[in-house]
Amino acid sequence: MRAAILVAALLAGACTMEVEPAEESADAGSELGELDSISSTACGCDDYWPAPTRDNGGCADTSYNCYVSPRKRCDGARLTNRATCGQSFPLRQGAWTLFDSTGAPLGTVASSSVMIQTGVRAVGANLGMVLAFATPTDHGSFSGWLSTEALAGPTYGNYDDQPSNPGGEVSLWHSVPSNNAPYLDAAGHSLKVRATCGEGRNATDYLGRSGNFNMTYNLPGTDYGSVTVGLRKNTVAYNFYRYTRVHSVERPLWSCASGTPVATSVKLKFLYGRMWERHIDRAGNPVIISRRGWVALPNLAPGAGTQDY
């Protein structure tokens, strides 16, 4: 089915009708169940955030840029560990591999615990993966996929969420190495996605870094944070299926070259679409999942790429 859809897209040229693939619902485990089917109300996790809308501030600029939902009030962009009420999840002893969204190894985890992105997981009959945030490995620090077998305890409340599917036509784009120079200040440091200086909130977090680029659930520049949902090599022309009915969104950027944030004329544009990801289950079999999200435009070029994953 996936191959047939791709061939149809290539023959159609710039646009083709979006067809939600059968593999997406079958493999993604999209039912709204918690891992281990156990709920916990520890750490102030009794209630859910309301369903996000533009009226209640849960969505910004577009109804496809919203906070992760469903989500308990104790959880932000990173999941809260109900056992400690912190964001750290201890790992079992052993050598654990962190993977990118195509199943390629990023490195062996070099820490005793990880932070987990809220509402991002890959599940199947014999598959359980979480998205570990900014995790140190023997080859650098990455946000990547980690088997639930590595975790010493459960991840209560980590639902399998995806942003909304607008349907309609998609246009074919592909990943490319980004030109980061326009997004640096006079001192060579990254411009900021919010009017603040210090660590984090870098525009370059959404561009090519160490040969990789990110896909996010939502956009930077809001109070509820931007959640990474995928990481891929930017030296491979992976297909990105842009939803044409969702307008691109620009984010203003600030310079901290003077020590205080100063608004610039530079903006970072994002496109909304879907990409295929590949995981290997416990039996060694590939599991293919389609995931929606936002990718910064400098990481993309129009036209079909060479592969999906």
Residue, then its C-alpha position, 0 to 999 in steps of 0.5 A: m500500500r505504501a509503495a503504491i501511494l508513493v508511485a501514485a504521488l510521483l506520477a501525479g507530479a507536484c500534488t496528489m490526494e492524501v490517502e491515510p495509509a492502512e499501516e498508519s492505524a495498524d502499526a502506530g498503536s493510536e488507541l488512547g491507552e497508557l503504557d501497562s494500562i495503569s493510570s496514576t494520579a501522583c504528582g498532581c496528575d489527576d486532571y487532563w488539560p482541556a482539548p486545545t483550541r485557538d480560543n483557549g490558547g491551546c493552539a497558536d496561528t493554526s489549529y494544527n499547531c497545538y499542545v500535545s493532547p490528551r495530556k495530564r496537567c502535570d506533564g509539559a513537553r517532557l513527561t513527569n515520572r509519577a514515582t519521583c515527580g521529576q522528569s528523569f526516568p532511570l534506565r536498567q543496567g546494560a548497553w542501550t541504543l538510541f535510534d533515529s526515525t529510520g531505525a539507524p543507530l545514533g549511539t549507545v546511551a551514556s547516561s543512567s537516566v533519560m527524559i521522555q517527550t510527552g505523547v510520543r511513542a511507537v507501539g505495535a504487537n511486539l514494539g514499544m519505543v519512547l522518544a528520549f529527549a537530548t540524550p547523551t550517547d557515545h557519539g553525541s547528544f540526540s533526541g531519539w527513539l529508545s526501547t521501553e525495555a531500557l526503562a527501569g519503571p513504567t511511563y504512566g500517562n504517556y499517550d500515543d498522540q499525533p497532531s490533527n490530520p487535515g486530509g486533502e492534497v499533499s505536495l512532495w518535498h524532500s530533506v536537504p542540508s540546511n543553510n544555518a548562516p541566516y539564523l546566526d547573530a553577529a557573534g555567530h550564535s543562534l538567533k532565539v525563537r523567543a525574546t529571551c537569552g541564555e541556554g536553549r530556545n535556539a533557532t538552530d535547534y530546528l535546523g541541521r545539527s550534527g548531520n540531522f534535522n528534527m520534526t516537531y509536534n508543534l512550533p516553538g515560540t509558545d508557553y507550552g513548548s515544542v515537542t520533538v517527534g522525529l530525527r533523520k539524517n539531512t544528507v538523505a533526501y527523505n520524502f516529506y508529504r506536505y499538507t497543502r491546505v495547512h498554511s506555512v507558519e513563520r516564527p520571529l527571531w531575536s538576537c542576543a549578540s548585545g546580551t539582551p534580546v533584540a527583535t530581528s527581521v529574520k523569520l523561520k518558516f515551518l511546513y506541516g506534513r507527514m513522514w514515514e518512520r521505521h522501527i525494528d520490533r523485538a522479533g527483528n521485524p520492521v514496523i513502518i509508521s506514518r507521523r505528522g508534524w512540522v519541519a523548518l523550511p530550510n531543511l526542505a526542498p520541493g520535489a520528490g526525494t529518494q526514499d521514505y525511510 
